[in-house]
Amino acid sequence: MLVMRNRSAALIAAPSMLAGVLAAHALAYRWTVPAAERASVLRQTGHAWEAYLPILIAPALALLAIGLLRHTVSRSARPAAWPFAVLPPFAFLLQEHLERFLHDGTPQLVMTTPVLAGVLLAVPFGLAAYAVARALIGLTEAAARALAAPPPRFLTARVLTPAASRSLLPAVVVCSPPGRGPPRAR
């Protein structure tokens, strides 16, 4: 991966782009290879590693969490958009070539329909990963601001009882002669 301006951006970008590349990979093979042939094509092209994909997801999520935490603490710059558009197609091509090289042991230039479709899909998936990364950064910044703000002060209010629940004044007070005021009319 190209060197980014800061490590926090790289820690946020790498797992996000990986998710975009893997999504483009799965969708490209689903769209271009018929369902009846898909399992054998994937087996013949060295895609057996996909069984271990859940093991790769946990460290990627951990890197993303560390990057978001670092970004929030250090207030570093947000990742640039261009790596999300440029790097996923190259990562997709590298992935396909490595899969086939590790499966056969022979280097080969791979330009099949699923690979070309995956390269084309990697760009929008990479940009979608950028949007997700920006949204996650925004959420962590908002959470940091909310946690850093002083707690709200609550005003104490007098408790008023409803008029219906108030007791009537004692009869002695009502019937007693008035103290001050105009005389009573008889």
CORZIDA-V815652 format. One record per pair of residues at least 12 apart in sequence whose C-alpha atoms are under 7 Angstrom apart, sorted by the first residue. I is the first residue (numbers start at 1). GAP is how many residues later the second one is. D is the distance in Angstrom with one decimal. If there is no record, write none. Layout:
I/GAP/D + I/GAP/D
This chain:
8/59/4.6 + 8/60/7.0 + 8/62/5.8 + 8/63/5.4 + 9/58/6.8 + 9/69/6.2 + 9/70/4.8 + 11/52/5.7 + 11/53/5.8 + 11/56/4.6 + 12/52/4.9 + 12/55/5.1 + 12/56/6.5 + 12/121/6.7 + 15/45/5.1 + 15/46/6.8 + 15/48/7.0 + 15/49/6.1 + 16/113/5.2 + 16/117/6.6 + 17/67/6.4 + 17/71/6.3 + 17/109/5.6 + 17/112/5.9 + 20/102/6.6 + 20/105/4.7 + 20/106/5.1 + 20/109/5.9 + 21/67/5.7 + 21/71/6.0 + 21/101/5.7 + 21/104/7.0 + 24/94/5.4 + 24/97/5.3 + 24/98/5.3 + 24/101/6.4 + 25/93/5.5 + 28/86/5.4 + 28/89/5.5 + 28/90/4.9 + 29/85/5.4 + 32/81/6.7 + 32/82/5.6 + 45/54/6.7 + 45/55/5.4 + 45/58/6.9 + 46/53/5.0 + 46/54/5.4 + 46/57/4.8 + 47/52/6.4 + 68/69/6.4 + 68/72/6.9 + 72/68/6.6 + 72/69/6.0 + 72/72/6.9 + 81/49/6.5 + 84/42/4.8 + 84/43/5.6 + 84/46/6.0 + 85/38/5.2 + 85/41/5.6 + 85/42/5.7 + 88/34/5.4 + 88/35/6.4 + 88/38/5.9 + 89/30/4.8 + 89/33/5.2 + 89/34/6.3 + 92/26/7.0 + 92/27/6.2 + 93/26/6.9 + 97/13/6.6
